[in-house]
């Protein structure tokens, strides 16, 4: 008589593609993420995604990942064990290298407080269709302009008594750090001899 040992294995590997990501520069699949990619019981690894997504080592658990075009992508990690059991997991990548669209609004000749987003021929606005807006910041040159809420798109704007021309700048940062800004000229005249914006 004779015998042999049979190991019966229908258990698929354990695979984790990692946390969803919002990025504007290449990143590692296994480092610097809220949940890194991991797998147990696997002998082969394959990363895949749409054509715009690139991998430095698509057949390794650890790979750098980036995209050639802004967009939202589903990234898949497929793993196989030594006898062919297969498992996969996915994560969503939002790739955003484009700064927000920013409009500070029309030039103004004023002598009293006004709003950045109402009562103007062109109001302030900002949009970001990629990762979304994280930070608004209003500033003035020279300093001296008073912003009611300088960290919001909608703010009141005023200045001390006098006749001064200011450059008012709205700077907007999105959720991956892309920055864009726009400015308008504010002629603040509480003296009363200015007739129009120049």
C-alpha positions in Angstrom: 0.0 0.0 0.0 1.0 3.6 -0.4 -0.4 6.9 0.7 0.0 10.6 0.1 -0.8 13.8 2.0 -3.5 16.0 0.6 -3.7 19.6 1.7 -7.1 21.0 0.7 -7.2 24.8 0.5 -10.1 26.8 -0.8 -9.5 29.8 1.4 -8.8 32.9 -0.5 -6.0 35.3 0.6 -6.8 38.2 2.8 -6.3 41.4 0.8 -6.6 45.1 1.7 -6.1 47.7 -1.1 -6.0 50.5 1.4 -7.9 53.7 2.2 -9.5 56.0 -0.4 -7.1 58.7 -1.4 -7.2 62.4 -2.6 -3.8 63.2 -4.1 -1.9 65.5 -6.4 1.5 63.7 -6.3 2.6 60.1 -6.5 2.3 58.1 -3.3 3.2 54.6 -1.9 0.6 51.9 -1.7 2.0 50.8 1.7 3.2 54.0 3.4 1.8 57.4 4.3 -1.8 56.3 4.1 -4.6 56.1 6.7 -4.9 52.4 5.8 -2.0 50.9 3.8 -2.3 48.1 1.3 -1.7 44.6 2.8 -2.2 41.0 2.0 -1.7 37.6 3.8 -1.4 34.2 2.2 -0.6 35.8 -1.2 2.2 34.9 -3.6 1.4 37.2 -6.5 0.1 40.7 -6.6 -1.4 42.7 -9.5 -2.4 46.4 -9.3 -4.7 47.7 -12.0 -6.8 50.7 -12.9 -7.9 52.9 -15.8 -5.3 53.8 -18.4 -4.5 57.2 -16.8 -3.3 55.5 -13.6 0.3 54.5 -13.4 2.2 52.0 -11.2 5.9 51.9 -10.7 5.7 48.1 -9.8 2.3 46.8 -10.7 3.2 43.2 -9.6 4.4 44.1 -6.1 2.4 44.9 -3.0 4.5 48.0 -2.6 4.2 50.4 -5.6 4.1 54.1 -6.3 0.8 55.2 -7.7 0.0 58.3 -9.7 -2.3 59.5 -12.5 -1.6 61.4 -15.8 -5.0 63.1 -15.8 -7.2 64.7 -13.1 -10.2 62.5 -12.3 -11.8 59.9 -10.0 -10.5 56.3 -10.4 -11.1 52.9 -8.9 -7.8 51.1 -8.2 -7.8 47.3 -7.8 -5.3 45.0 -6.0 -5.7 41.4 -7.0 -3.8 38.7 -5.2 -3.3 35.0 -5.7 -2.1 32.3 -3.4 0.2 29.3 -4.2 -2.6 27.1 -5.5 -4.5 29.7 -7.4 -7.1 31.1 -5.0 -7.8 34.7 -5.9 -9.1 37.7 -4.0 -9.2 41.4 -4.7 -10.0 44.7 -3.1 -10.4 48.3 -4.4 -10.0 51.9 -3.3 -11.0 55.2 -4.8 -8.4 57.7 -6.0 -9.3 61.3 -6.6 -6.4 62.8 -8.5 -6.4 66.6 -8.5 -3.6 68.8 -9.7 -5.7 71.7 -10.7 -6.1 74.8 -8.5 -9.5 76.1 -7.6 -11.3 78.6 -9.8 -11.3 81.9 -8.0 -13.1 85.2 -8.6 -12.5 88.0 -6.0 -15.1 90.2 -7.6 -15.4 93.6 -9.2 -13.3 96.7 -8.3 -15.0 98.8 -5.8 -15.2 102.5 -4.7 -16.6 102.5 -1.2 -17.0 104.5 1.9 -18.8 102.0 4.1 -18.8 98.3 5.0 -19.9 95.9 2.2 -20.2 92.2 1.6 -17.8 90.2 -0.6 -20.7 88.1 -2.1 -23.6 90.5 -2.4 -24.4 94.0 -3.6 -21.5 94.1 -6.1 -21.5 94.1 -9.9 -19.4 90.9 -9.8 -19.5 89.0 -6.5 -16.7 86.8 -5.1 -17.0 83.1 -5.8 -14.8 80.0 -5.9 -15.2 76.4 -7.1 -13.1 73.3 -7.1 -14.5 70.2 -8.9 -11.7 67.9 -7.9 -10.8 67.5 -4.2 -13.0 70.4 -3.0 -12.1 73.7 -1.2 -10.4 73.5 2.2 -9.3 77.1 2.9 -10.4 80.7 2.1 -8.1 83.6 3.0 -8.8 87.3 2.4 -5.8 89.7 2.7 -5.1 93.4 1.8 -2.1 95.4 0.5 -1.4 97.6 2.2 -2.6 96.2 5.5 -5.5 97.9 7.2 -8.6 96.5 5.6 -10.9 94.8 8.2 -12.5 91.5 7.2 -15.4 90.3 9.3 -14.6 86.6 8.6 -11.3 86.5 6.6 -11.4 82.7 6.5 -14.8 82.5 4.7 -15.8 83.3 1.1 -18.6 85.6 2.4 -17.1 88.3 4.6 -17.7 92.0 5.3 -15.1 94.4 4.1 -14.3 97.8 5.5 -11.3 100.1 6.2 -10.3 103.0 8.6 -11.3 106.5 7.8 -9.3 108.1 5.0 -8.7 107.8 1.3 -6.6 104.8 0.4 -6.4 102.4 -2.5 -6.1 98.8 -1.5 -5.5 95.5 -3.4 -7.8 92.9 -1.9 -6.8 89.3 -2.6 -8.8 86.1 -2.2 -6.6 83.0 -1.9 -8.2 79.6 -2.0 -6.6 76.2 -1.2 -8.2 72.9 -2.1 -8.0 69.6 -0.1 -4.7 68.5 -1.6 -2.9 71.8 -1.4 -3.5 73.3 -4.8 -3.6 77.1 -4.5 -5.2 79.9 -6.6 -5.9 83.5 -6.0 -7.6 86.6 -7.5 -7.6 90.3 -6.6 -9.7 93.4 -6.9 -9.0 97.1 -6.3 -10.7 98.8 -3.4 -10.7 102.6 -3.4 -11.8 103.4 0.2 -12.8 107.1 0.3 -14.5 108.6 3.3 -13.3 112.0 2.2 -15.9 112.1 -0.5 -14.0 113.6 -3.5 -13.6 110.4 -5.6 -16.2 109.8 -8.3 -15.3 106.4 -9.8 -13.0 103.4 -9.7 -9.9 103.9 -11.8 
